[in-house]
């Protein structure tokens, strides 16, 4: 699948979740299904379109909670080893398929070791969860944060549509999966200030050399972090936006979770504000897959 085709599919799914939410207020609600077996032949049924657009995210879930969160029975937990990425600088002298670790320097890791060392194994970092990118198994930061923001905003703007279509639990599971991942990937000091944010897990070139189920993957997955020296303003800002809108989505039903989302959102926004503004270096993870030409439209 080409890069542009994947971008179109991902953006269409995100936008459709918001657009069809408004239209589905007058459509026939559809029961939640664990597995879609019938084609979407009735094109004027926006309730079904809303449900199907959410299934895009069921299909692309990643992490140790996929079996609990995804509505697709054929999906299984995958890339559980993202929970213990080696906390070390990547060795660029190695072939890509062997280059594990992070883009962080030894000095940075040593300075913030106690904050970064969250993995389930010694000297590792936990960046598990989140979503794959439209069929690939890389977790690219910019499209992931964008999709999370748009789906969450659609739910905020048209909550009654989700109620009438019986999709409230479905959409809330999806956006919580986004938020939980973004907060897990945010590393803060004792003052609550962000020192690092993991905006990508995996390498597009390595991923494209395999064709298999995500639960069967054993490929090396490097972790890419934003720091004061590599601020990636666009990724950080878009993630802050996703967490901010979900403060509004959950402030009535789950105020404790809402406050947590807001707290992390403000911390990420402050990180983006106080540091130099810069897009992600294409060689710092995105390469030619999801680079950015400017940070202003996300900040």
C-alpha positions in Angstrom: 0.0 0.0 0.0 1.4 3.4 -1.0 2.2 6.1 1.5 -0.4 8.5 0.1 -3.1 5.8 0.0 -2.5 5.0 3.6 -2.6 8.7 4.6 -5.9 9.1 2.8 -7.4 6.0 4.5 -6.3 7.0 8.0 -7.5 10.6 7.6 -10.8 9.4 6.1 -11.4 7.1 9.1 -10.7 9.9 11.5 -12.8 12.5 9.8 -15.6 10.0 9.1 -16.0 9.4 12.8 -16.8 13.0 13.3 -18.8 13.8 10.2 -21.0 10.7 10.4 -21.7 11.3 14.1 -23.7 14.4 13.1 -25.5 12.7 10.3 -26.3 9.6 12.4 -28.6 11.5 14.8 -31.4 10.7 12.3 -30.1 7.3 11.2 -31.1 3.8 12.4 -28.8 2.7 15.3 -26.8 -0.5 14.7 -26.0 -3.1 17.4 -22.4 -3.3 18.5 -20.8 -6.3 16.8 -17.7 -8.2 17.7 -17.0 -8.9 14.1 -18.3 -7.2 10.9 -19.6 -9.8 8.5 -22.0 -7.9 6.2 -21.0 -5.3 3.6 -21.9 -1.7 4.1 -24.3 -1.7 1.2 -26.9 0.7 2.5 -24.9 3.9 1.9 -27.4 6.2 3.5 -27.1 4.5 6.9 -24.8 6.9 8.7 -25.2 5.0 12.0 -23.5 2.0 10.4 -20.9 4.2 8.8 -20.1 5.7 12.2 -19.7 2.2 13.7 -17.5 1.0 10.8 -15.3 4.1 11.0 -14.6 3.2 14.7 -13.7 -0.4 13.7 -10.7 1.1 11.9 -9.2 1.7 15.3 -10.2 -1.7 16.6 -8.2 -3.2 13.8 -5.1 -1.0 14.4 -4.8 -1.3 18.2 -1.4 -2.2 19.6 -0.2 -3.4 23.0 -0.9 -5.8 25.8 -4.6 -4.8 26.1 -5.8 -5.4 22.5 -7.8 -8.5 23.4 -9.6 -6.5 26.1 -10.2 -3.3 24.1 -10.7 -4.3 20.4 -14.1 -5.3 19.1 -12.4 -7.7 16.7 -12.1 -11.2 17.9 -9.4 -11.9 15.4 -7.1 -9.2 16.9 -4.7 -10.3 19.6 -2.2 -8.6 21.9 0.9 -7.6 20.0 4.2 -5.8 20.3 4.0 -6.4 24.1 7.8 -6.1 24.0 7.3 -2.3 23.6 6.9 -2.5 27.3 10.7 -3.1 27.6 12.5 -1.2 25.0 16.3 -1.2 25.9 17.1 2.1 27.6 20.2 2.8 25.6 21.4 4.9 22.6 20.8 3.1 19.3 24.0 1.8 17.6 23.8 3.3 14.1 26.7 1.1 13.0 24.4 -1.9 13.1 22.0 -2.9 10.3 18.5 -1.4 10.8 17.0 -4.7 11.6 19.4 -5.0 14.6 19.4 -1.4 15.8 17.3 -1.4 19.0 17.3 1.2 21.8 16.4 4.9 21.6 17.6 8.1 20.0 18.6 9.4 23.4 22.2 10.1 24.3 24.0 8.2 27.0 24.3 11.4 29.0 20.6 12.1 28.8 19.7 8.5 29.8 22.1 8.7 32.8 20.7 12.1 33.9 17.1 11.0 33.8 17.4 7.3 34.3 15.0 7.1 37.2 12.3 8.9 35.3 12.8 6.9 32.0 13.3 3.5 33.5 9.6 2.4 33.5 9.9 -0.9 31.6 8.9 -4.3 32.8 12.6 -5.4 32.6 15.7 -3.8 34.1 17.1 -0.7 32.2 14.1 -0.5 29.8 11.4 1.9 29.0 7.7 1.2 28.6 6.1 2.7 25.5 3.5 0.0 24.9 0.0 0.5 23.7 -1.3 3.0 21.1 -2.2 2.3 17.5 -0.5 1.1 14.4 -0.5 3.3 11.3 -3.2 2.1 8.8 -1.9 -1.4 8.3 1.7 -0.9 9.1 3.0 -1.8 12.5 4.9 1.4 13.3 3.4 3.9 15.8 4.0 7.2 14.0 3.5 10.1 16.3 2.0 12.8 14.1 -0.8 10.8 12.4 -1.6 9.0 15.7 -2.0 12.2 17.6 -4.0 13.7 14.8 -6.4 10.8 14.6 -6.8 10.7 18.4 -7.6 14.4 18.4 -10.2 14.3 15.5 -12.0 11.2 16.8 -12.2 12.7 20.3 -13.4 16.1 19.0 -16.1 14.4 17.0 -17.3 12.7 20.2 -17.2 16.0 22.0 -19.2 17.9 19.3 -21.8 15.2 18.7 -22.2 13.1 21.9 -25.9 12.4 21.4 -25.1 10.6 18.0 -23.0 8.1 19.9 -25.7 7.6 22.5 -28.4 6.9 19.9 -26.1 4.6 17.9 -25.1 2.8 21.0 -21.4 3.6 20.4 -20.5 5.4 23.6 -18.6 2.6 25.2 -17.0 1.8 21.9 -15.7 5.3 21.2 -14.7 5.9 24.8 -12.6 2.7 24.8 -10.9 3.8 21.7 -10.0 7.3 22.9 -8.9 6.1 26.3 -6.5 3.7 24.5 -5.1 6.8 22.8 -4.8 8.8 26.0 -3.4 6.0 28.1 -0.6 5.5 25.5 0.2 9.3 25.2 0.4 9.6 29.0 2.6 6.5 29.3 4.9 8.0 26.7 5.3 11.3 28.6 8.1 11.4 31.1 8.1 14.1 33.8 10.4 15.2 36.6 9.5 15.8 40.2 8.1 19.2 39.3 5.8 17.7 36.7 7.8 19.2 33.8 8.2 17.0 30.7 11.8 15.9 30.1 11.0 13.5 27.3 8.1 12.4 25.1 8.2 9.2 23.0 6.6 10.2 19.7 7.4 7.1 17.6 8.0 3.4 18.1 9.4 1.3 15.2 11.1 2.1 11.9 9.2 2.3 8.7 11.9 0.7 6.6 12.2 -2.3 8.9 8.4 -2.7 9.2 8.0 -2.7 5.4 10.4 -5.6 5.1 7.9 -7.9 6.9 4.4 -9.0 6.0 2.7 -10.8 8.8 0.2 -10.5 11.7 1.2 -7.9 14.3 1.0 -10.5 17.1 3.6 -12.5 15.2 6.1 -9.6 15.0 9.4 -9.9 16.6 11.1 -7.1 14.7 13.4 -4.7 16.5 11.4 -1.5 17.4 13.4 1.6 18.3 11.9 4.4 20.3 12.1 8.0 19.3 11.9 10.8 21.9 11.3 14.5 21.9 13.6 16.4 24.3 14.7 20.0 24.7 17.3 19.3 22.0 14.9 17.6 19.7 11.6 19.3 20.5 9.4 18.0 17.7 6.9 20.8 18.4 4.3 19.4 16.0 4.1 15.9 17.6 4.1 17.3 21.2 1.4 19.9 20.4 -0.9 17.6 18.6 -0.7 15.1 21.5 -1.5 17.9 24.0 -4.6 18.7 21.9 -5.8 15.1 22.1 -5.5 15.0 25.9 -7.1 18.4 26.3 -10.3 17.6 24.4 -10.6 14.4 26.5 -10.6 16.4 29.7 -13.9 17.8 28.3 -15.1 14.4 27.2 -14.6 12.7 30.6 -15.0 15.6 33.1 -18.5 14.5 34.0 -18.4 10.8 33.7 -14.8 10.3 35.1 -13.5 13.5 36.6 -10.3 11.9 38.0 -9.3 10.6 34.6 -10.3 13.9 33.0 -8.0 15.8 35.4 -5.2 13.5 34.6 -5.6 14.1 30.9 -5.7 17.9 31.5 -2.6 17.7 33.7 -0.6 15.9 31.0 -1.9 18.1 28.3 -0.8 21.2 30.1 2.6 19.7 30.8 3.1 18.8 27.1 1.9 22.2 26.0 4.3 23.9 28.4 7.1 21.8 27.0 6.3 22.9 23.5 6.0 26.5 24.5 9.2 26.9 26.5 11.5 25.0 24.1 12.7 26.0 20.6 10.1 25.3 17.9 11.1 22.7 15.4 9.6 19.9 13.3 10.8 16.3 13.8 14.0 15.7 11.9 13.1 13.2 9.2 16.1 11.1 10.3 14.8 11.2 13.8 12.1 8.6 13.1 9.6 9.7 10.5 11.9 9.5 7.5 9.8 10.0 4.3 6.7 8.5 5.8 5.2 11.2 8.0 7.5 14.1 8.0 6.3 17.6 8.6 7.1 20.9 6.8 6.1 23.2 9.6 5.1 23.1 13.2 2.8 26.1 13.3 -0.4 24.3 12.1 -0.2 21.9 15.1 1.0 24.3 17.8 
